[in-house]
Structures are given as C-alpha cells and as structure tokens.
Amino acid sequence: MEKIKEIIVVEGRDDTRRIQESLEADTIETRGSAINEDILEMIAKAQETRGVIVFTDPDFPGEKIRKIISRRIPGVKHAFLKVEDAKPKGKGSLGIEHASPAAIREALSKVYTEMVEKETLIPRILLIDAGLLAGTNSKKRREKLGEHLNIGYTNGKQLEKRLQMFQITPTEVIEAMKQILEEENDPTT
C-alpha cells in the first residue's frame, strides 16, 4: 500500500477512515469548521516535522478551512478532490468520505506546494481573454480549468490567487484552455 510521508489535514473521522482505506497515511482532523487554536498549533508542528497536505472537501466550508490553515501556516501543500468524486451516492453533502480510493490516490498524487514569496506569473488580461473572468461561460470554464490543473473550483478572484499561490505558468493555463475550448466546440461532448 502506498505511504504518504506528510500528515494529511482532513475535516473529520469519516475522511480519515476513507484515506486509510486508500493508502497509508496519518491525518489531523479539523472537526469541520470547528478548527481551533489547538488544532492549528498541531498542524504547525506537523508542518515543521513532516510536512502537511491540506485535503478538505470541495465545498465552501472546505475552502474556508483551507484558507484559515494557509494564512496561519505558510508553505503547506494542497490536494484537491474533484467535485464529482466527492458526491454521495444518496443524500448528503460533498465529502472526501464519498470518494473512491482511486480518486483519493489520484488527488494526493497531484499536490501543490503553496509559495510563500511569489512572483506574478499570469497577467489578468490573459485570464480575461481566455473567458475565465468575464462572460457567459466563465464559471464553467473556471470549473474545467480547476479540473485540468487539479486546483479545485474557484471564483474569479480566487482563481488569480490560486494560480499565483501554486505558481502555475501562463503556458500551463494556455494549454489547459486549448483543451477546454476543444471540448466546448466538440458537438459529441
């Protein structure tokens, strides 16, 4: 079974159980949005000793937890689960606990390290020209771009920050957008 060196930060017990069914890893649970000072200190200590991968649900509360951790503990790594992989079979909310072991392993194989000092790589005009910040298809294109680059869904403002944070290059955005536009123009999809 694959082993992860870093400690994975998840929201709850069910996420821990699902990750441990998928690979060998240690976790820290934030107890959902109830993340507190003690948990943040534990995550900071884990970052110093083994490194941390933040792996929260692909929803608003998950993003909020991700931002809290990023602000407090610079340089953490991030893994993102696709929304379709986090959907429950029946009723319920999105969650890592609903993902298949293969989807979890794939998300954790495409980890981004947050850059503390960063240089602006992607001009805003590129994102506008690509139809990612304005226009009728901008939300759908951001969703697709998030999938292609494995950075999760973002709104327009978050997109600029996330591309910057993970030092995604203009070439990576342009290549992903070529594929997205081909998919949009393909009548069979």
C-alpha positions as CSV (number, residue, x, y, z in Angstrom):
1,M,0.0,0.0,0.0
2,E,1.2,3.5,-0.9
3,K,2.6,5.5,2.0
4,I,2.4,9.3,2.3
5,K,5.2,11.0,4.3
6,E,3.3,14.2,5.1
7,I,0.4,14.4,7.5
8,I,-2.9,14.9,5.7
9,V,-5.3,17.5,7.2
10,V,-8.9,16.5,6.8
11,E,-12.2,17.6,8.2
12,G,-13.4,14.6,10.1
13,R,-13.3,10.9,11.2
14,D,-15.1,9.7,8.1
15,D,-12.4,11.4,5.9
16,T,-9.6,9.8,7.9
17,R,-11.3,6.4,7.6
18,R,-11.6,6.8,3.8
19,I,-8.0,7.9,3.4
20,Q,-6.7,5.0,5.5
21,E,-8.7,2.6,3.3
22,S,-7.0,4.2,0.2
23,L,-3.3,4.4,1.4
24,E,-1.1,4.5,4.4
25,A,-1.2,8.0,6.0
26,D,-1.5,9.9,9.2
27,T,-4.2,12.6,9.5
28,I,-5.1,15.5,11.6
29,E,-8.9,16.2,11.8
30,T,-10.1,19.8,12.0
31,R,-13.5,18.7,13.2
32,G,-15.0,20.6,10.2
33,S,-15.4,24.3,10.6
34,A,-14.7,24.0,14.3
35,I,-11.0,24.3,13.7
36,N,-9.4,26.0,16.7
37,E,-6.1,27.3,18.0
38,D,-5.1,23.8,19.4
39,I,-5.6,22.2,16.0
40,L,-3.8,25.0,14.2
41,E,-0.8,24.5,16.6
42,M,-0.9,20.8,15.9
43,I,-0.9,21.5,12.1
44,A,2.0,24.0,12.5
45,K,4.0,21.4,14.4
46,A,3.3,18.7,11.8
47,Q,4.4,21.2,9.1
48,E,7.7,21.6,10.8
49,T,8.4,17.9,11.4
50,R,6.9,16.0,8.4
51,G,5.1,18.5,6.2
52,V,1.3,18.9,5.7
53,I,-1.1,18.3,2.9
54,V,-4.4,20.1,3.3
55,F,-7.1,17.9,1.8
56,T,-10.6,19.3,2.5
57,D,-14.0,18.8,0.9
58,P,-14.5,20.6,-2.4
59,D,-17.2,22.9,-0.9
60,F,-17.5,26.3,0.8
61,P,-16.7,25.1,4.4
62,G,-13.7,23.1,3.0
63,E,-12.4,26.2,1.2
64,K,-12.8,28.2,4.4
65,I,-10.8,25.7,6.4
66,R,-8.1,25.7,3.7
67,K,-7.8,29.5,3.8
68,I,-7.6,29.5,7.6
69,I,-4.7,27.0,7.5
70,S,-2.9,28.8,4.7
71,R,-3.0,32.1,6.5
72,R,-1.6,30.6,9.7
73,I,0.9,28.1,8.3
74,P,2.8,29.2,5.2
75,G,4.2,26.7,2.7
76,V,1.6,23.9,3.3
77,K,0.8,21.6,0.4
78,H,-2.7,21.3,-1.1
79,A,-4.6,18.4,-2.7
80,F,-7.9,18.9,-4.4
81,L,-10.7,16.3,-4.9
82,K,-12.9,16.8,-8.0
83,V,-16.5,17.6,-7.1
84,E,-17.9,14.6,-9.0
85,D,-15.6,12.3,-7.0
86,A,-16.9,13.8,-3.7
87,K,-20.7,13.3,-4.4
88,P,-22.6,11.0,-2.1
89,K,-24.4,8.0,-3.6
90,G,-27.7,9.1,-1.9
91,K,-28.5,12.3,0.0
92,G,-25.8,14.3,1.8
93,S,-23.1,16.8,1.2
94,L,-19.9,16.6,-0.7
95,G,-17.1,14.9,1.1
96,I,-13.8,13.0,0.8
97,E,-15.6,10.2,2.6
98,H,-17.6,9.5,-0.5
99,A,-14.6,9.3,-2.9
100,S,-13.2,6.1,-4.2
101,P,-9.8,5.0,-3.1
102,A,-8.5,5.6,-6.7
103,A,-9.9,9.2,-6.7
104,I,-8.2,9.9,-3.3
105,R,-4.9,8.4,-4.5
106,E,-5.1,10.5,-7.7
107,A,-5.8,13.7,-5.8
108,L,-2.9,13.1,-3.4
109,S,-0.6,12.3,-6.3
110,K,-1.1,15.9,-7.7
111,V,-0.2,18.0,-4.7
112,Y,0.7,21.7,-5.0
113,T,3.1,23.4,-2.6
114,E,1.9,26.9,-1.6
115,M,4.6,29.5,-2.4
116,V,5.3,31.9,0.4
117,E,7.1,34.6,-1.7
118,K,5.7,34.7,-5.2
119,E,6.2,36.5,-8.4
120,T,3.2,37.3,-10.6
121,L,3.3,34.9,-13.5
122,I,-0.1,35.3,-15.1
123,P,-1.4,38.7,-16.3
124,R,-5.0,39.4,-15.6
125,I,-5.6,40.1,-19.3
126,L,-4.7,36.5,-20.1
127,L,-7.5,35.3,-17.8
128,I,-10.0,37.8,-19.3
129,D,-9.0,36.9,-22.9
130,A,-9.5,33.2,-22.0
131,G,-13.0,33.9,-20.8
132,L,-12.2,32.9,-17.2
133,L,-13.1,36.2,-15.5
134,A,-16.0,37.6,-17.6
135,G,-18.6,36.3,-20.0
136,T,-21.3,33.8,-20.1
137,N,-19.2,30.7,-19.9
138,S,-16.6,32.0,-17.4
139,K,-17.9,29.9,-14.4
140,K,-18.0,26.7,-16.4
141,R,-14.5,27.4,-17.9
142,R,-13.1,28.0,-14.3
143,E,-14.6,24.7,-13.2
144,K,-13.0,22.9,-16.2
145,L,-9.6,24.7,-15.7
146,G,-9.7,23.7,-12.0
147,E,-10.2,20.1,-13.1
148,H,-7.5,20.3,-15.8
149,L,-4.9,21.9,-13.4
150,N,-6.1,19.9,-10.4
151,I,-6.5,23.1,-8.3
152,G,-10.2,22.8,-7.4
153,Y,-13.0,25.2,-8.3
154,T,-12.6,28.9,-7.8
155,N,-14.5,32.1,-8.4
156,G,-12.7,34.8,-10.5
157,K,-10.9,36.4,-7.6
158,Q,-9.8,33.1,-6.1
159,L,-8.6,31.9,-9.5
160,E,-6.0,34.6,-9.7
161,K,-4.8,34.0,-6.1
162,R,-4.7,30.2,-6.6
163,L,-2.8,30.4,-9.8
164,Q,-0.4,32.7,-8.1
165,M,-0.1,30.7,-4.9
166,F,0.8,27.5,-6.8
167,Q,3.0,29.3,-9.4
168,I,1.0,28.0,-12.4
169,T,2.6,29.3,-15.6
170,P,0.9,31.1,-18.4
171,T,1.8,28.1,-20.7
172,E,0.0,25.7,-18.3
173,V,-3.1,27.9,-18.4
174,I,-3.0,28.3,-22.2
175,E,-2.5,24.5,-22.8
176,A,-5.4,23.7,-20.5
177,M,-7.6,26.3,-22.1
178,K,-6.9,24.9,-25.6
179,Q,-8.2,21.5,-24.4
180,I,-11.2,23.2,-22.7
181,L,-12.1,25.1,-25.9
182,E,-11.8,22.0,-28.0
183,E,-14.2,20.2,-25.6
184,E,-16.6,23.2,-25.8
185,N,-16.5,23.1,-29.6
186,D,-16.9,19.4,-29.9
187,P,-20.6,18.6,-30.5
188,T,-20.1,15.0,-29.3
189,T,-19.4,16.0,-25.7
